[in-house]
Structure formats: C-alpha cells, structure tokens
Amino acid sequence: MCGFCGFSGQNPEAEVVINKMLDKIIHRGPDSAGVYLGEEMTLGFRRLSIIDLENGAQPMYNETGSLVLVFNGEIYNHKELRALLEEKGHYFTTSTDAEVLLHLYEEHGTGMLNHLRGMFAFAIYDMEADKLFCARDPFGIKPFYYTRTEKGLIFGSEIKSFTVHPGFTPMVNPEALAQYLTFQYSVLTETFFKGVYKLPPGHHLTLENGDLAVARYHSHIFSPAEMSLDDAAEQIDVTIGESIFKHMASDVEVGSFLSGGVDSSYTVARFGGKKTFTVGFDYENYNEIEYAKSLSEQIGAENFSKIITTDEFWESLSKVQYHMDEPLADPAAVALYFVSREAAKHVKAVLSGEGADELFGGYNIYKEPLSLKWYAKLPLSLREWLASLAKKLPVGTKGRGFLLRGAKTVEERYIGGAYIFAPEERAKILKFEAIQEPMDITRPFYAQVKHEDDITKMQYLDIHLWLAGDILLKADKMSMAHCLEVRVPFLDREVFRVASRLLTKHRVSKKGTKLAFRKAAAAHLPQDVADRRKLGFPVPIRIWLREEKYYNVVKTHFTSSVASRYFNIEALLALLDEHYSGKQDNSRKIWTVFMFLLWHSEYFLGESA
C-alpha cells in the first residue's frame, strides 16, 4: 500500500515541489520514496512495502523506459496475469504486481482494466506520446483526486498533497457542504476543495494534448438467477474462502480487524492468520472486546484490543478530520483510527469486512420495502393525505415516520446509509442556498436500475455512493494515517459475481438481512454470531453531547467566526441546547456540523500536527 502524487506541465522547481507534496503523504508510505522528473510530467511515490520488499521501488518503468507508473493498491490475480503476459513475450524484472500493470497496459491499453482483480488507483505516463492514463478500481477502495490549474493537472492519493503545490489555492466548495449536511459525507464528484474532483469508482482518466477525458469502464449490475438458499450459501462460502486466500498473499504478516458482527467474524474464522485487532469504549454496550478475545482464542489467534477513553476520542478528532481530507461525520471513523493504530504496532496489513452489507443486503433499512408493501397498495392520494396529517405530529411519535415514508417512492425517500438534515432543515441553518436537492444526486443512479425491485435499487445506490463515499473512505484514510494496509475480501469481483446472482429473497426478508451470507457464515461460526444484527462501531456521542464538558467544546465551535461564515448561529445553538436538555436527540446533526468546523480549522486556519 502506498501513496502517489504528480502534476503535468513544465516547472523549473518540479523536484522541490514534488518532494514537498510527498512529505504531506509520508504516512501512506514511510519505507521509501521516488520521483520521476520529465519535461511535461512529474510523478512522486511513497512506498509501504508489502510485496517483493527488495525490488518494488516506484516510479516503475517498462523495459524500454517509455512508460512510467505510480500505483497504490494490490492486484490479487497478478501471478496469473504475469504468466499470460510472459507467454506473449513480456519480460519481467521483479515479482511485483505493479510491473504487471505496465505490461498489461502495453498489451491491452485501456482494456487492461477488464483483466484486473484487486484494489487500485494508478497513473501511467507514456513519455513518447505525452499521454497520461489513470484509473480507479470498480468499488473505489483506493482514492484518486485531481484538479486542473492554469499550467496543467495535479493529481494524487490525497488532497493534502495539493496544498503545497504553487499552482493550487485551496478554497471551500459551498455546495459540497450543503450536500454533506444531508448525506453525512462528501457525496459530490467535486470535493470540499473548489475545483478538486474525485475520480469516481470504476472510471479512468486520460490527459492527452491538454484534453482531459473521464470515462466509466465498470458498473455493478445485479442479475439474479434461480437457486436454492442452500446452493446460494455454498457458492458464497466457496467464493469468499477463495477471495480471503487471495487477499492473504503477502511478503509480510497479515492480521484482521474483529468486531462483534458477522462480517469480520466470518473473515477471521477463515483467514488463517494469527493476530486480530479490536477496540471498544469505556461505556456499557459499547464494547465487544470479550467476544473478540473469545473468538480469536477459538481459532488459535491472538487478539490485541484497546479501550478508547472518552478523552482520547475527543483529542483525536482534529487529526481524524485532517487525515480524512474531507469532512466525514461518521463517528465510526474514529474507532477505525484507533484500531488501525493498534494493528500497525504489530502488522503492516489487515483484512476487514467492508462491503458485505452492500453486496449481500445487510442493512436493516433494506427491510423497509417489505414492511411498506401492503401500505403501498393504498391509493397514493390517501397515503399523501395521511402523510400531511403525520407531519403535524411531534417528531418521535410512533407511526409518524412510517406514514411519511409510505407516501413516497423509494427514489424519493432513500438517499443512502444516512439522512442527517432534510433540505428544509439545512436551509434553516445555512447562510447560503444549496444548488441541488438530494434527489438530483441520486436520480442518475436510480435511473440505471429503474426496472429492479426496491431492495436492489437501494443496494445499487449504496454500492455506488455510500460505500465509496463513507465506508471505504474512512477505511483507507484511517488505516493509512498509521501506515497500515487494509484489504477488503468481500469487495472482490468474483464475490460480487456471486452476490449479483442472489435472489432478493435470499438477501433480505421481513425476518432478517444477509440471509444467504449468514447461512454461509454459520458453517464456520456459532449460530448466534452468524445471526447477529448489524451494529457497526457504536459510538456514544449522544451521551457525550449531554455532558457539560463536551457541550461547551461544541458550543465554542458553534459560536466561532468560522461558523458564522457558513451557518446561522442561533439555529445551531438551538439544536445543541435542545439535545443537551434531553428534549430531542440531535446528536447526529450536531456532530455533522462539528466535524465540518474541525476540518475547516485544520485546512484553513493553520497547519495540522
């Protein structure tokens, strides 16, 4: 696992600039660094050595020296690809997966992407054609950012490296803030930094003759096939076992994260490693360390755990937002920060369970279309009338949410794993007007699956937005903050192939979620573990924000000059006071604003440690 950065155009100070950029991302690769200095292109690389420890230095070149590569990620089928390429006459000088990418590009050009099984973001520069080709993996496991300046293109693994480039002036993108307040994460292609864009998952980028082109090369489509639940579970188990085996390939030891849920437990039960890592909080019902130790003992692994104290949690928040690059209001990011720090003391790479919920139907909200099914048979006009009455009821009244959501289609009511501020709510706290409504962002994705059932539509949306924008973002940034590689065996092309063939009833029913997946896991885990409901990393922010100490911490930020630039202070304080007094649980809304303000302080009010 590594990090890279680069820029196009002639620059007499190119070497100085690229090294400053590399210093900003040293946490992604402390083992070594390298640069390529060309007339029209400059590339920089920081390495965390995982495969071929002695010969994997980058930037890496092909035999003739006409192509140069910087690459972040792992290609899990690189040995098979190497054998095929050698049959075609390609000559290799290392055993790295990076070198496979160069020869694959020589052989297939942009079509190389259809052959890859892994997680990746990379840039290949063709010196003779003065052409840059970049790509990001289909799920968006690894990040890739870019921006255009007067003199060319700047790109890399983290936006923070852009901030020391003389051609880049960081500015806040207000529309990103508006949408973040609703989605909890940076959902737009244009990031919180004006003019800086994310290369979307499953897309490639080409820069040639000054023309920039971004195109999609992959989409995740569900194609259910008739099969029994037992057959589905067997296929899942075989394929996940093979994927975990592939993801364990390394020249260094690989451990695994372990929480109390079925995803990480299934991974640990099958990975064959000797070290697992767990964190918990010093609050009842926010700690599953004893469970993790017990399961680890059963499989013959050692569990390393840490209790995160309240003070530690709050003291880490600014660093967390700095490493995120963009604000993220998911409190679980902090838990990932600490479990990654613990793991990095012992190993360089870990497995983690991200993606199982999106692929196999694990979120409880996916059951909603089933609970609304009978209600949806009523005339729309009647449901809308009942919803108008429900709006007048106090928030929290039993049945209110059901009536409101039952009057909407899934496209109207579901935007992903979080819905923090409704558009009318964010309008009250913002000092500027949002350009887009949430449905403007989700509509193009729903249009691609308009003939699917509602559960499949929800999964499709989450795979393309929530998974990359929240789940994988925090996994990458929090692990790399501690020079740790996270591998996600559920987000594998072969695993998705099996998941895509599952009948909806084998994913979700009124009784449960991830039905076929849980049945597969039950072959390796106690039944009660396989059946555990989704918990994630529960964080007690609701409790903390009702304590005077932390209420005052947040209040200080809510009344700052920065807050007054973007928000109506009175509206923020009303949210805070209402929660503090116990009248309403506004913890998620408060946290979302608070994280933005901490991020803003890191990037626009001084340097971060």
Salt bridges, closest charged atoms under 4 A:
ASP31 OD2 - LYS348 NZ 2.67
GLU63 OE2 - HIS103 ND1 3.70
GLU74 OE2 - ARG487 NH2 3.52
GLU80 OE2 - LYS246 NZ 2.24
GLU99 OE2 - HIS103 NE2 3.55
GLU106 OE1 - HIS90 ND1 3.43
GLU106 OE1 - HIS103 ND1 3.00
GLU107 OE1 - HIS90 NE2 2.70
GLU158 OE1 - HIS27 NE2 3.05
GLU158 OE2 - ARG28 NH1 2.80
GLU158 OE1 - LYS160 NZ 2.65
GLU190 OE2 - LYS194 NZ 3.88
ASP230 OD1 - LYS519 NZ 3.37
ASP237 OD1 - ARG270 NH1 2.85
ASP237 OD1 - HIS524 NE2 2.88
GLU242 OE1 - ARG117 NH2 2.61
GLU253 OE2 - LYS275 NZ 2.98
ASP263 OD1 - LYS514 NZ 2.56
ASP263 OD2 - LYS534 NZ 4.00
GLU288 OE2 - ARG532 NH1 3.65
ASP311 OD1 - LYS549 NZ 3.09
GLU312 OE2 - LYS306 NZ 2.93
GLU312 OE2 - ARG341 NH2 3.91
ASP325 OD1 - LYS160 NZ 2.74
ASP325 OD2 - LYS477 NZ 3.37
GLU326 OE2 - LYS198 NZ 3.97
ASP330 OD2 - LYS474 NZ 2.85
GLU342 OE1 - LYS345 NZ 3.34
GLU342 OE2 - HIS346 NE2 3.88
ASP357 OD1 - LYS514 NZ 2.75
ASP357 OD2 - LYS534 NZ 2.63
GLU368 OE2 - ARG405 NE 2.39
GLU368 OE1 - ARG413 NE 2.84
GLU411 OE2 - LYS457 NZ 2.77
GLU425 OE2 - LYS589 NZ 2.70
ASP440 OD1 - ARG443 NH1 3.15
ASP454 OD1 - LYS457 NZ 3.95
ASP470 OD1 - LYS474 NZ 2.87
ASP476 OD2 - ARG28 NH1 3.00
ASP476 OD1 - LYS142 NZ 2.41
GLU485 OE2 - ARG487 NE 2.47
ASP492 OD1 - ARG117 NE 2.64
GLU494 OE2 - ARG493 NE 3.53
GLU494 OE1 - ARG497 NE 3.00
ASP585 OD1 - HIS579 ND1 3.59
GLU607 OE1 - LYS24 NZ 3.21
